[in-house]
Every structure is written in structure tokens, then in C-alpha cells.
Amino acid sequence: MTIGIVVFPNSHYDQDVHWALEGCLGIATRFVWYNESNLNGLSAIILSGGLNYSDCLDCKITSRPMPILQGINTFAQLGGKILGICYGFQILTRMRLLPGCLVQNQNLHFICQSSELRVQNTQSSWMKNYISGETISLPIAHQKGRYYCDQDDYKRLKDQGSIVLTYTENLTGSMKGIAGITNTKGNILGLIPHPERACDPITGSIDGRRLLLSLA
């Protein structure tokens, strides 16, 4: 099993994901550069956080799609597991693989701290190692971490059980406290907090381990 970690120009959290998977969990990874499109042989794909392309991916997605984005679309259509963390979540919404969008935090400030989250649904394979209703701790680090969607999308997410994590204290002003959602099929997860930063006991919480182990 090998997990692909997508690397865009100016990516800077892909190394955190690499360390969490290989250094803490012993899961093999491969860095996938943005100009690649062949994702054969990968068990799952992770789009990490960080200001990929200096937060200027919109034009790359809408005007001249990069090879990796075409590869991700194909991978998703085939049912491959895709995890988007923080800015990676934003990329998935811009690609229309997940509904809604991520906008500036309600207080307009960058927020970097541990956050308490409640597990809302464990039906998807992503959340199989958690207990519904339990509280976990994962770090957040973002200025655009406020999830928003229209009422129709929210109703659909709620009815499908696609809202998997919510904040117990909604620091960002995210709609209904949403911190993580899946698509209808359940193979794609968008997550605002950083599970890769909650894997090493030296740095604090290890609640992120169970989520990353679901990639196996």
C-alpha cells in the first residue's frame, strides 16, 4: 500500500503528512508532483494544507487544468480515496468534488491552536476508528478555515450523514460548526483541522492517527 501526497509549487505541509504517515505510522508514501497525471498504484491520495501556488489555484483549475487535477478527477470517479486537509479541502471544493467553499475566518485572523471536535458520523470508512459522539483534539492553522455552503447543500450533507466532524467551540464561524465532510459516495473527505499534526505523542494529541490509519 502506498499513499500519494500531492505537491504543488509552494507547498509546505506535504512534509508534515509524509512524516506522520511514514515516521509515525509506518505507511509508505510517494510524493506526486503537480505535473503528473498517472496515479496508478496508489491506494489513496492526500492534498495537504499550505498555500499551494501561493493561494492562486483558481486560475489553474478553471482556465488550464494541471495534469494532476485531471488525474485526481479520474481517481475520484473510480472510487479512489482522497483526503483534502485545510487548503487541500479548499482545492476539492474548487474542483467541485465537495460542495461549498472555505472563506476567511469570522474574526479575519489567522488561527493556530488545538481544537476540540465532536465525531458526528462513523458510517464512512474514514471514521471507522472513532466512536460516534466522542470528542477528539486536532490542531487548526488557517485564515480561510470557515466552511460555508448553501441551505440545499447543507440539508443534503446532513441527510446523507456526510458531516463527520464539528467544532465544539466554533472558532472560525464555520457553518453549523462544520469541520469535516465527505462526498455522497464517501470516498472523498475534506477536513479543516490537521490530523497529521496529531500523530506524534511528543507534540501532544495523537487523535489524528486513527483517521490516517483509515487509509490502510
C-alpha positions as CSV (number, residue, x, y, z in Angstrom):
1,M,0.0,0.0,0.0
2,T,1.3,3.4,-1.0
3,I,-0.3,6.8,-0.3
4,G,0.2,9.6,-2.8
5,I,1.0,13.1,-1.4
6,V,0.3,15.7,-4.0
7,V,3.0,18.5,-4.2
8,F,2.2,21.9,-5.8
9,P,4.7,24.8,-6.1
10,N,5.0,26.5,-2.8
11,S,3.5,23.5,-0.9
12,H,4.8,23.4,2.6
13,Y,2.7,21.0,4.7
14,D,3.3,17.9,2.5
15,Q,6.4,17.1,4.6
16,D,4.2,17.0,7.7
17,V,1.9,14.5,6.1
18,H,4.9,12.4,4.9
19,W,6.3,12.4,8.5
20,A,3.0,11.4,10.1
21,L,2.4,8.5,7.7
22,E,5.9,7.1,7.3
23,G,7.6,8.3,10.5
24,C,4.7,7.7,13.0
25,L,2.5,5.1,11.3
26,G,4.9,3.2,9.0
27,I,2.7,3.7,5.9
28,A,4.6,4.0,2.6
29,T,4.1,7.3,0.7
30,R,5.1,8.8,-2.7
31,F,5.3,12.5,-3.5
32,V,3.3,13.2,-6.6
33,W,4.3,16.4,-8.5
34,Y,1.6,18.7,-9.9
35,N,2.6,18.0,-13.5
36,E,1.9,14.2,-13.1
37,S,-1.4,12.7,-14.1
38,N,-0.8,8.9,-13.7
39,L,-1.9,7.8,-10.2
40,N,-1.7,4.1,-10.9
41,G,-0.5,2.0,-8.0
42,L,-1.6,4.4,-5.3
43,S,-4.1,3.3,-2.6
44,A,-5.2,6.9,-1.7
45,I,-4.3,10.5,-2.4
46,I,-3.7,13.3,0.1
47,L,-3.9,17.0,-0.7
48,S,-2.1,18.7,2.1
49,G,-2.5,22.1,3.6
50,G,-0.4,25.2,2.9
51,L,-0.6,28.0,0.4
52,N,-0.2,25.8,-2.7
53,Y,0.6,28.0,-5.7
54,S,0.6,30.9,-3.2
55,D,-3.2,30.6,-2.9
56,C,-3.7,31.3,-6.6
57,L,-5.0,28.0,-7.8
58,D,-8.3,29.2,-9.1
59,C,-6.9,30.2,-12.4
60,K,-5.1,26.9,-12.7
61,I,-8.3,25.0,-12.0
62,T,-10.7,27.0,-14.2
63,S,-8.5,28.1,-17.2
64,R,-5.9,25.5,-17.8
65,P,-6.2,22.4,-15.5
66,M,-2.9,20.9,-14.4
67,P,-2.3,17.3,-15.2
68,I,-2.6,16.3,-11.5
69,L,-6.1,17.8,-11.3
70,Q,-7.2,15.7,-14.2
71,G,-5.6,12.6,-12.6
72,I,-7.4,13.4,-9.3
73,N,-10.8,13.7,-11.1
74,T,-10.2,10.3,-12.7
75,F,-9.1,8.8,-9.4
76,A,-12.2,10.1,-7.7
77,Q,-14.5,8.8,-10.4
78,L,-13.0,5.3,-10.0
79,G,-13.8,5.5,-6.3
80,G,-10.3,6.1,-5.0
81,K,-9.9,7.6,-1.5
82,I,-8.9,11.3,-1.5
83,L,-8.2,13.3,1.7
84,G,-8.0,17.1,1.4
85,I,-6.6,18.8,4.5
86,C,-7.2,22.5,5.1
87,Y,-6.1,24.1,1.8
88,G,-6.4,20.7,0.2
89,F,-10.1,20.8,1.3
90,Q,-10.4,24.1,-0.5
91,I,-9.0,22.6,-3.6
92,L,-11.6,19.8,-3.6
93,T,-14.4,22.4,-3.3
94,R,-13.0,24.4,-6.2
95,M,-12.8,21.2,-8.3
96,R,-16.5,20.6,-7.3
97,L,-15.6,17.2,-5.8
98,L,-17.1,18.5,-2.5
99,P,-19.8,21.1,-2.0
100,G,-19.4,24.5,-0.5
101,C,-16.3,26.6,-0.1
102,L,-13.8,27.8,2.6
103,V,-13.7,31.5,3.3
104,Q,-12.0,33.8,5.8
105,N,-12.4,33.1,9.5
106,Q,-15.2,35.2,11.1
107,N,-12.7,37.3,13.1
108,L,-10.5,37.7,9.9
109,H,-7.4,36.5,11.8
110,F,-5.1,33.5,11.3
111,I,-6.0,30.9,14.0
112,C,-3.4,28.4,15.1
113,Q,-4.2,26.2,18.1
114,S,-5.7,22.9,19.2
115,S,-9.4,22.5,18.6
116,E,-11.9,20.2,20.2
117,L,-14.1,18.3,17.7
118,R,-17.1,16.1,18.0
119,V,-17.4,12.9,15.9
120,Q,-20.8,13.1,14.2
121,N,-20.9,10.1,12.0
122,T,-18.8,6.9,11.8
123,Q,-20.6,5.3,8.8
124,S,-17.9,6.2,6.3
125,S,-14.6,4.2,6.2
126,W,-12.7,7.4,7.1
127,M,-14.2,7.4,10.6
128,K,-14.3,3.7,11.3
129,N,-11.7,4.0,14.1
130,Y,-13.8,6.6,16.1
131,I,-16.9,6.3,18.2
132,S,-19.9,8.4,17.2
133,G,-20.3,11.3,19.7
134,E,-16.8,11.2,21.1
135,T,-14.7,14.3,21.4
136,I,-11.2,14.5,19.9
137,S,-8.4,17.1,19.7
138,L,-6.8,18.2,16.4
139,P,-4.8,21.3,15.6
140,I,-6.1,24.0,13.3
141,A,-3.9,26.5,11.4
142,H,-5.6,28.7,8.8
143,Q,-7.1,32.1,7.9
144,K,-9.5,30.7,5.4
145,G,-11.0,27.9,7.5
146,R,-14.6,28.9,7.7
147,Y,-16.8,26.4,5.8
148,Y,-19.8,27.7,4.0
149,C,-22.5,26.1,1.8
150,D,-26.0,27.0,0.8
151,Q,-29.0,25.6,2.6
152,D,-29.7,22.9,-0.1
153,D,-26.2,21.6,0.2
154,Y,-26.3,21.7,4.0
155,K,-29.6,19.7,4.0
156,R,-28.1,17.2,1.6
157,L,-24.9,16.8,3.7
158,K,-26.9,16.4,6.9
159,D,-29.4,13.9,5.4
160,Q,-26.7,11.8,3.9
161,G,-24.7,11.7,7.1
162,S,-21.8,13.4,5.3
163,I,-21.0,15.8,8.1
164,V,-18.4,13.8,10.0
165,L,-16.7,16.3,12.4
166,T,-17.9,19.6,14.0
167,Y,-16.3,22.0,16.4
168,T,-17.4,22.0,20.0
169,E,-16.3,25.7,20.0
170,N,-16.8,27.3,16.6
171,L,-13.7,29.5,16.5
172,T,-13.8,30.1,12.7
173,G,-17.5,30.8,12.3
174,S,-17.9,27.7,10.1
175,M,-21.5,27.0,9.1
176,K,-23.1,24.9,11.8
177,G,-19.7,24.3,13.2
178,I,-18.7,22.0,10.3
179,A,-15.1,20.8,10.4
180,G,-15.1,17.8,8.0
181,I,-17.4,16.4,5.3
182,T,-17.5,13.6,2.8
183,N,-18.9,13.3,-0.6
184,T,-22.0,11.2,-1.4
185,K,-20.0,8.1,-2.2
186,G,-17.9,8.5,0.9
187,N,-14.5,8.1,-0.8
188,I,-13.6,11.8,-0.5
189,L,-13.0,13.6,2.8
190,G,-12.4,17.3,3.3
191,L,-11.1,18.3,6.7
192,I,-10.3,21.7,8.1
193,P,-8.1,20.5,11.1
194,H,-4.7,18.8,10.6
195,P,-4.7,15.1,11.6
196,E,-1.1,14.8,10.5
197,R,-0.1,17.1,13.4
198,A,-1.8,14.9,15.9
199,C,0.2,11.7,15.4
200,D,3.4,12.1,17.5
201,P,2.9,11.9,21.3
202,I,5.9,14.2,21.7
203,T,3.9,17.1,20.2
204,G,0.6,16.4,22.0
205,S,-2.6,14.7,20.8
206,I,-2.5,11.5,18.8
207,D,-6.2,11.7,17.8
208,G,-5.2,12.1,14.2
209,R,-3.6,8.7,14.0
210,R,-7.0,6.9,13.8
211,L,-8.1,8.9,10.8
212,L,-4.9,8.4,8.9
213,L,-4.9,4.7,9.7
214,S,-8.3,4.5,7.9
215,L,-6.2,5.0,4.7
216,A,-4.9,1.5,5.2
